[in-house]
Amino acid sequence: MLIKKFSHIGITDVSTVGGKNASLGEMYNQLLPKGVRIPNGFASTSSAFWNFLKENDIQRALENIISKLDRNQYTNLNLIGNRARNLILESEFSKEFSNALIRAYKELCDDGELAVAVRSSATAEDLPDASFAGQHDTFLNVKGEPELLEAVKKCFSSLYTDRAIKYREDKGFKHKDVALSVGVQLMVRSDKSCSGVGFTIEPESGFENVVLLSGVWGLGENIVQGIVNPDEFYVFKPSIKKDMYPIIQKKLGDKKLTMVYASEKEKETTLNIDTPLKQQEQYVLTDNEIITLAKWALLIEEHYQKPMDIEWAKDGITKELFITQARPETVHQTKNKNIHVEYQLLKEGKVLVKGDAVGSKIKIGYPVLLNSPIETGPLTKDSIIVTDTITPDWDPLLKKVGGIITNKGGRTSHAAIVSRELGVPAIVGCGNATEEIVNGKMITMSCAQGKIGYIYEGKLPFKEREIDFTGIHLPKTETKMILADPENAFQLSFYPNNGIGLLRMEFIITHSVQIHPMALVKFEEIKDSKVKNKIMQLTSQYTNKADYFVDKLAEGIAVIAAAFYPKEVIVRLSDFKTNEYANLIGGSDFEPFEENPMLGFRGASRYYSDLYKDGFALECAAIKKIREKMGLINLKVMVPFCRTVEEGKKVLKVMEDNGLKRTENGLEVYTMVEIPSNVILAEEFAKIFDGFSIGSNDLTQLTLGIDRDSEIMGKLFNENDEAVKRMISMAIKSAKKSNIKIGLCGQAPSDFPEFAKFLILEGIDSISFNPDALLQGIENINKAEQQKVTFGTAESSN
């Protein structure tokens, strides 16, 4: 048989029509009845290809050409490919094959001449699972019989593109065993609308609970070639299945170019035109279309019982969506998601400076000395920022670099917190880093030698060791993470954990929202025209500017809640200080000046204040959207820096007024225990809150009377101090007496095994760690629990 219609093709026909065409036929027959639109078509068979080679007597000639390939350096790959392709292009189709193609084309087009897509689909008879994805050519907008025959022959010749030859060499496939099937499919006029790709698995991490869709205006080649920055949409599978709003994140791409079909006068079949600015600022898909495609993707995945890589297109004439291709996703099939990397320095050198180590990585790179974030030039992952101190307005730069070194700050400073979230090594509080490190001269920064981080001159050798998570057993005490950056959430979800004990929303506000909420609520009161223009630019898609804050904050939190679903995720309400709020766009117009913001207008006191309560309402709206519209009811709320019981009641009342009523729809509200008053009146606080989380940094600061960011007093800052431990012990006892949960968030249980032991003996319910300290924390807790058992057994025998 030379031709097979899609209606007669199934997945068992891979060896006959290749993986691409077999998949299209399978979906056409099995999923079209379920509502998944697949453009109709037909495919030439592998037999047609073998007959073509035999009738033109070119099989041996092709083998001779390939035999001359330089398989060491591939210096003549281009020459060999050209010769093979030309040999095929100069050959002729038999009358029988040409007539079969024309008959199938006429039948597909109802005896008319419609535009079709002509796609290559390679197959190997003894390697039926080989997909050869992306190695061969596709021709779009082919119309008419002569054009069809020419496109089919070009597809045949593309079996010997340079990339396809190299692909088979790399994979060990014999060239003579691979045939080329050609799929002919009715054209979807995405040149007049949009198109894109989708994955039923998060492609970077392998997280399986989301569908990722990407899209551009016009033909999808701009995505495949990486020419433009596409829109991206993350859709949460469990929310799809519960028929709730499943879009947890939308990212607007620039989409500066649109690929369309060229006119008949042009030599090329397609060309890129500039996308109008209005379209650049508009998403290519509506929410309903995103959800439709995600539902189709889920049906495809369920049918094939494996993660899938799909292509989709929207017809600009009929406005209909189509799936134009689907293949198994292969990148993560062989990856082990349970691997952690440990670093070890093999040789020490000249120490330039030292400070507090953040994380456990080793990084070799080139220092870039900066006084402020606006000074920077090009930065790469080989760049290491060296500066006096890091504030939230540095955050956009920190994602671009491989390391951070500061003169000031401690292990709980902003630089330290952000570097942990980004997985970027940092050494903070060095004192004189900007004086001792030479700009551009290679250094090695090591955070792999304990609490002290060292910056060495030059490049030093180190090694990495992989740790398999499958050998790590979670202790009885719940072990959770502290998290802030949504972009790390999917990857971190594979770590052994019991959920998120502290989700800091400040990172999301700084990086994604960027704008002070009151500047959106009271936009007309802003005096600075530059600030107004910046806000207008960021909120260009929103008629109501406040909705921008709600959507962006909701997306950031929802990604983390989805990544760890159905495990508990506790989001802390915003806890910026006034000086940090003022750094947000428009913030200076709405923030008072304070001499000591650390002890000023922060946490709970803001939420019911006339100065901020309208902004707090937006935080509540975002949380309400996540829980009630998206269905992520694993999200719980935590109130920070609540000074009095009366203040706690006021906050709960304001939350209720904004649609977040404690206990309703299972909503639990926790409070931080970080002020001595929280400890002293813990039993009273327990009457209005569902749980406690000890913030060891602030509690230590306020118990010992030490500014935790002070370089001078830094040596006295110690969570292990007896006074601090007594406060923690009192809080745990009160929580137990009140029968509510209590946890602790902080570094001490991972840094100090004896501190972990103290918490376990006191009966703490959970401990939350930064991701870089999680494994050490688990080890410390397991040892402490074992010692508790041994200690208890010894006591009971006495």
N, C-alpha and C positions, 0 to 999 in steps of 0.2 A: 504494500500500500504506500502511495506517495504522499497523500494528503489525509489528515484527520481533522474533523470539526471539533471545536471545543466540547460540543454536546456528546461526543464519543470518546473524550479523553478523561482519564482519571489519574490519580497519583501513582498507580501501578505502571503507568506508561512512561516512566522516567527514561528508560533505556531506548525508547522509541522517539520521544519528542523532547527530551531534556527536562531538567528540573523546573525551569521557568514555565514552560508550556504545560507540563504535567500539572503543576500547581494551579495555573489558570483554569485548566479544564476541570480539575477537582473542585475548585471554588464555584465555577460556573454551574456545575451540576448539583453540588451539595449545599452551597450557601446562598445561591440566588433565591431559592425558595424561602430562605430565612430572612430575606430583605437586604442582603449584601449585594450591591450592584456591581456586576462584572461586565465590561464591554465584550460583546460576542466576537468570535474569530475562528481561525483555523490554524493548523500548523503543518509544515512539511515534515516528513519523517526522516529518521536516520537512514532508512533504506534509500530515500531519494538522494541523499548526499553521497552514499556509497556508489549508487548507480551513476551519478554525475562524474565522480572520479574515474570510474571504470569506463564509461562511454567516451571520455576524453583521454583515457590512457595516461593519467597524470599522477597516479598514486606513487609509482616508483620514482618519478621525477621529483615529487615533493619530498620523499624520503632521502633522495640524494642531496637535495638542497639543505635539508635539516642536518644531515650528517656532517656538513662542513661548518657547523656552528662552533664557535670558540666557547667551550663550556667552562673555561677557567675565568676569564675576564669579560667575556661576552662583548668583545670589541667589535665584532661584525654582526651583532644582533640586528641592527637596522637594515643592513644589506641583505641578510638572510630573509628577514621578514618581507622586505620589498619583493624579492624574487618569488617567494612562495605566493604572495597575494597576487602578483601580476600573472603568474601561471594560471591561477583560478579565474581571474578577471578576463583573460584572453580565451578561455574555454567557452563552450556553448552548451546551453540547456537542450535536452532532447525535446522533440515536438510533444511527446507524451507528457513530460513534466510541465512544460510551458502551458499546455492546454489544461492540465489539471489545476494549476495555479489560477489561471484565468477563470475557469468554471467556478472554483471556490470563491474567488473574489466577486464575481457577478452575483452569485447566490447570496453572499454576505451583504452586498449592497442593493439587493432587490433589483438586479439588472441595471442599476445606475452606476455612477462613479463617485463613490464617497471617499473621503480621506481616511487613511489607515495608518497605524503604527506598525512598522516592520521590525521585529526584535529577534536577536540571535539567542539561541538556547542550546548550549553545548551538552553533549552527553558522551559517556564512555560505556560501551556495552558491558564491560566487566567491572565498571566502577559506577554503579547506578546512583550512588549518593553524591557524586561530584557535581557541584552547582556551577562552578566557574563564573561566579557572580562578578559582573563588572568588567570582564575581560574582553568582551566582544561588542560589536557595534549595534546600534539601534538607529533606525531612520524614521523620522516623524513626518506627518502631513504628506504622505505619499498618495498620489491620486492618479488613476489611469493605469491601463494595462502595461504599457511600455515601462512606466516608472516603477511599477510593482516588480516586474521581472528584473530590472536593474538593481533595485534595492535588495532583492533576495540574493542575487549573485554577490553583491557587496557584503552581505551578511556571511555568505559562505567564505568569502576571502578573509573576513575578519577573524576566522579561526586561527589565522597566522599574523595577527597584530603582534607587535613586539612584546607587549605586556602579556598576551596570552601564551606566547612561546615561553617567556621567562616563568610564567606562573606554572606551566606544566613541568618545566625543568625543576623548579623548586619543590613541586609536590611529588615528583617522581612518576608522573604520568607519561605513558608512551604516546607520542604524537600520532602515530598511525592508528591508535585505538580510539581516538576521539572524533566523533561526528558532530555535525552542526545541523540542528533543526531550526527552522525559521517560523516564528509566530506572527501571524497577520491579524491585527485587532482593530476594531472600529476606533477611530480617533476621538479622544475626549478633547474638546476645544479649550484646554486649560490656558492656551495662549491668550484667551480673552477673559481669563479669570485667574485661578491659582492652582498650585499643586505642591506636593511635598512627600515626605517620608514619615514612617512611624515605626516605633518599636514597642513590643508588648513587654519589654523589660527595660529598666533604666540602663542605657548603654555604657555608662562610665563605671558604675559600681556592680551592675548585675542585680540590683534590687528588683524583685519580681512583682510588686504590688501596684505598679504604675504603668500607664501607657504614655509614651512620649511621642508627641506629634510635632513635626516641624513643617513650615510652609513658606512659600515665596509667591510673589505675583508672577504669572506667566508659567512657562515650562519649567519642569523640575530640575533640569540640567544645572541650573545655577546653585542648587543645593549639592548635587553630586560633585560638582567641580569646586565647591567651596568659594564661589565667586562673590556671593552676597551673604550677609548675616541674616538668617531667617527668623521668623517668629517661632517661639517654642511654647508648647502647651503640655503641662503635666496633669494627667487625669488619674484619679485614684480608683482602682478596681473595686474595692469593697463598697465604695459609695455608688458606683454604677449599679452594682448588684442590689443595693438597697433602694435604688431609684431616687437617690438624693443628688444634690448638686456635687459633681465629682471633680470639677476643675480646681486643682489646688494651687496651680501657679501658671501665670501667663507672662512670657517675656517678649517684648516688642523688638524685633530685629530692624535693621535699617532698610533692608530690601531696596538698595539704591538702583539696582538694575532689574529690568523685566525682560525675559527672553520670549520673543514672539517669532512667528513664521515670517520669513522674508518674502518679498514680492517675487513674481516670476522673473523679473529683470535682474534680481540679485544672483550672484554666483553661489552664495551660501544658502542653505535651506532655512537657517534661523539666524537671528541677530538680536543683540542686547540693546535695549533703549533705556534711557533714563526714566526712572519711576517718578511720577509727579509727587511733590512733597506731601500732598494730602494723603496719597496712598501709602507713602512711607510711614506716616504716622498712624496708619489704620491697620488693625489686625486683618489677616487674610481670611479668617474664618469667624463666623459668629459663634456664640456659646453653644447654640443648638447644633451647629455643624460640627463643632469640636466633639460634642458628646455623641453624635451619630457615628462619627469616624471611630471614636474610642470603643463604642459598643460593637461595631463591626470588627475592629481589631481583636476584641475579646472573643467574639464568635469564631474568628479565624484561629486564634490560639487554642481555644477549647476543641476545635475540630482536629487540629494537628497534634494536640497534646504536647506542645513545646513552645517556647518563646519564638516569636516571629518578627521578621523585618518586612515591612510592607511599603508599597508606594500607592499614593492616592492622587486623584486629580478632580477638579471641579470644572464642569462644562460651562463656559461663559454664555452659551446660547440657551441651553435648557435649564441652567442653574442646578443641575443634578450633580451629586457626588458619586465617584466611582473608585473602586479598588482596582488598580491596573497591574499589580504584581504582589506576590508574597513569597518569601523564602524563609527557611529556618534561620534564626539568629545563632551564630556559631561562636562569637568571641568569648562568651562567658560559659560555654558548655564545658570547657576544659580548665577553667580557672577555679582555684580553691579559694573560697571566700573566707576561710578560717585561718588565714596566714597573717601573722604580725612580724614586723621587722625590728630587730634589735641591733644597735650600733656599738662598735668597740674600736677605740683608738689603738693602733698597733705601735705607735712611736710618738713620744712627746718631743717638742721642740722649744724654741724660745717663746716664752710667754710675754705677749704684749700687754694685755690687761686681763682682769678676771672680774666676775660678778656673779649674780644669781642666775643659775641655769633654768631655763624654761623648756620643757620637753626633754627628749632623750636622744635627739638626732645629732649627727655630725654633718657639717656643711662646709664645702670648699667653694670660695667665690671671691669676688672683687668688691671691696668696700666702696660705697658711695656716700660721702659725707654731705649731710644736708642740715640746714638750719631750720627749714620749714618745708611743708609738703608742696608748696607752690614753686620751689626752686628746681624740682626734679627734671631731668631729661629722660631719655629712654631707659627703661628698667626691664630686666629679664630675671629668670630664676637663678642666674649666676650672680645677680646683684645682692649685696648685703647692705641694708640701710644702717648707717652709723649716725646717731644724732643725740642731742641733749636729752630730750624726753619725747614721748609719744602721747598724743591726745586723740580723741575720736575723729578729728578731721583728717587724720593720717590714714584712716582705714582703707579708703580706695587704693592707696599706693601699696599697702602691705600685702595685698593679694597677688601683686606682680613680682614679688621678690622672693629670694631663697632664704633670707635670714634677717634678723633685727638685733642691733646692739645699741644700748642707750647708756648715757651717763647716770641718769636719775631713775628712780622708781624701784619698786621691790617686786617680790614674787606675786603680789596681788595688785600690781599696778595695771593700768590699761594696756600697756605694751605686752605685759605677760599674759593677760587674759586673752587678748586678741590673737597673739601668736599661738596659743594653745588651740584656739578655735580653728585657726587656719592650718594647723599642722606644720607651722613654720618654726624652726628653732630660734630662740632668742636668748640673749644674755643681757640682763638689765642691772642697773645700779652699779655700773663699772667705775663711775666717778670721773675718769679721765680718758675715756675711749676716743673722744674726738681729738684729743691731743696726741695720743700714742699711736693711733692707726693712721696709716698713710693712704690717702685717697687713691683707689685704683690698683693698689699693690696686693697681690693675692694673699689671702689668709685662710686659716682653718679654724672654724669655731666648733667647739666640742661641748655638747650638753650631756655627754654620755658618761661623765665621771662623778655623778652624784649631784649634790645641791649646788656645788660651785661650778660655774661655767668658765672655760678658758678660751682665749683667743690667741692662737699661735701664729707666728710669722711663717708665711709660705704654705706649701701643700704637704700635708702629712698623710701617711697611709692609714686606712681604717677598713674594717670589715662589717658586713651586715649579716645577721643571723635571723632566720625565719622561725617563728613560733607558731605552732598549730593550735588554734583555739579549741579544737575538739578535745584536746587533753586538759582543758581548764574547766574545773567544776565550780559552779556558783555556790557560795556559802548559804547557810540558812538565813543569815542577815541579808536583807535585800540590798543588792549592789546596783546603783544607778549612775547615770552620767550627768554632768553639767554641760550644757550645750547652748550655743547662741547662733552659729552660722548655719543656715539651712542647706548650704551647698555641700556641707560635710555629712549631712544627716543620713543619707542613704548608705554611704560607705560605713559609717559608724554603727549602723543598725546591726551589722554582722558581728560586732564585738559581743562577748558574753555580758549580758546586762538584764536588769529587771525594769528598764524604762528610764525616763528622764526625771531626776529629782529636782532639777532647776534649769528652766529654759529662760535665758536672759533675753528679753525682747529689745534691749537697748541696741544691740548690734544690728538687728533688723531695721530699727528706726533710723539709725545712723547711715546704714549702707543702702537700704532699699527705699525707705520713705524720704529721708534726707531733710524733710521740711518739719518745722515745729508745728504741732497740731493746732495751736492757737492762731498761727499765721494763716492757716487754711480756714478756720472758723471765722476769723476777723480780718480777712484779706484786705478789705477796703481801708483798714486802719494803718496799714504798713506805709511808712513814709518814704523809704528808699526805693527809687524806681528800678534800680538794678536788681534788688531782691524781688520786687514784684515781677519783673520780666523772667527771672529764673524760675519762680513758682509757676508762672503762666506756661513756661516751656515744659516743665515736668508734668503738669496737670492738663496738658493740651487735650487729652481724650475725655476729660471730665467736665460736665456742665456744673456739677456741684463739687467744689474742690475738696470738701471734707470726705467725700466718697473715695477720693484717691488715697487718703491716709488709711481708711478702713480696709480697702482692697489690698494695698501693699503689705500692711501689717498682717492681715489675715493670711495672705499667701505664704509669707515667711514662716509664721507659726504653724500653719497647716502642713507644710512640707515636713516639718519635724514631727508633728503629731502623727502624720501618715507613715513616716519612716519607721516609727516604733509601735504603731497600732498592732494589736489592741492593748499594749502595755500602757501603764500610767505615764502621762506626760504632764508635769506641773509647770505652768508658765507663771513667772513672777511679773506682776504689774510693773510698769516703768519705774526705774529707780535712778534716773539721772540726778545729778546735783544741778543747782541753778547755773553754775558756770558751764556745765556740759550741755544743758538744754539751750543755753544762749548760743552755743556753737552751731546749732542746727540752723538751716536757712530760715530767716525771719525770726529767729529766737531772741535776738537782742531786744526786740521791741516788746517782749512779753515776760522777760525775766528780771527780777530784782537783783541788785548787786549785794553779795554777802561776803564778809571777811572770811568766814569759815563755812563754806557750803557743805562740808562733810557732816556738820551737825545742824544744818539749817533746814531750808524749805525743800524737803525730799520725802519720798515714800508716801505713806498714808495721808500725811497732812496736806498734800497737794490735791487729792482726789475730790474732796468736798469743798475746797477753797474756790472762791469766785475767780481767783487768778488762773485756775487751771481746770475747773470741773467740766467745762465744755470740751476741753481736750481729752479729759478722762472718759467722757461719753463715747469718744471715737474708739478708744481702747476697748471699751465694753462691747461696742458694736462689732468690732473685729472678732472678739472671742465668741460672741453670740452667733455670728455667721458661721464660724468654724464648727461649733457644737451642733447648732440646730439646722443649718442649711446643708452643711457638708456631711453631717453625721459623725463627726469625730468626737464622740462623747468620752473618749479616753483622756481628753484635755481637762485638767483641773487648774484652779487659779490660786495664786499665793500673793498675799499682801505684805509688802516689805516695810520695814522701819515704822511699825505701828507702836506709837509711844504709850498709849493708854487704852484701857478697855473701852472707854467712851468713844475714843477715836475709831476703834475697830467697829463699833456699832454704826457710827456715821458712815464709814466706808461701805459696810454691808447694805445700808439703806440706799446710798447713792447707786451701788451696783444693781440693787433690786429695781430702782427707778429706771435704770437703763436696760432692763430686761434680763438681768443675771441674778435670779433669786436662788439663794443657797437651798439645796436639796431638790429644787425643781429640775426635772429631767436628769436627775442623778448628779447635779453640780455640787462638787465639794470645794470649799474655800479654806485654804491653809493660811497660816501667817508665819513670818520669819521670827525666830527667837534670836535677836541680835542686840538687844538693849537690856540692861539689868532689870528694868521694870517688867520686861516680858518674863523673866525668870521668877522674880519675886511674886508676881501676880499670875503665874502660869495657870493655876486652877481656875481663875476668873476668865482668862483668855480662852481656856478650853471650853467654856460654856457657849461661846459664840463662834468658834472656829472648829473645823473638822480635823485639823492636824497641825503639827509644828515642824518647822525645819530650822535647825540651828545654823545660823550664819557665823561660822567660827571667826572670820576675819573681823567683822564689826564687833562681835561680842568680846573678842580679845582687846580690840582697840578701846572699847568703852569701859571694860573692866580694869585695864591697866592704865588708862588715860594716856595712850600713845597714838599719835597720828601714824596710821599704818603705812603711809607713803613717805614718812620722814626718813631721810638718809642718816641723820644724826642719831635718831632714837631707834633706828631699825633693829639694832642688835638686842634691844630689850623686848621687841615684839615676839611673843612666844606663846603659841596655843597650848604648850605643855606646862605653862605656869600653873601652880597649884590653885591660885585664885580662879583662873579661867576654868580649870577642870571641876572645881567645886560648883561653879555656876552651871556648867553643863550637866553635872550629876543632879543638881536640884531640878533642872528643867526636865530631865528624863524621868525622875521619880514623880514629878507632878503630872506628867503626861500619862504615866502608867496608872497613877491613882485615878485620873480622870477618864481612863480607858480610851484615849485617842492616840493615833500614830505620831511618832516623832523620829525625825531623821537628822542627819548633819551633812552640810555641803562644805567641802574644803580640802586643802592639800594635806593637812597634818596626818590623817590616817594612812596615807601612802608614804609620806616622808618618814614617819616615825612609827615603827611597829608597836612600840609600847603604848602609843596613843590609840591605835586601833584596838589593842587589847583592853585598854581602859574603857572604851566605848562599848565593846562586846560584853564585858563584865557588868557594865551598868545597865545593859539590856536595850541598847538602841535598836530601833526597828529597821532603819536603812541608813546607808552611807552613800553619798554621791561624790563622784570624782570627775576631774577633767579627763578627757579621753587619754591624754598622754600618761596619766597616773593610774588608769583603771586597773591594768593587769597587776601592777605592784600592790595596789589596794586590795584586790581580790586575794592575792597571796597572803597579805598581812591579816586579812579577816579570817581566812581559812585556818591559819596558824593559831590565831587568837581563839577561834571557836574550839579548836582541838585542845588548846591549853585549858579552856574553860571546862571542857568535859573531863579532862584529866584532873584538874584542880577540884572540880565538884566531886569526882569519884573518890579522890584522896580524902576530902573533907568528910564524906559520908561514911568512910570506913573507920574514921577516928572516933 
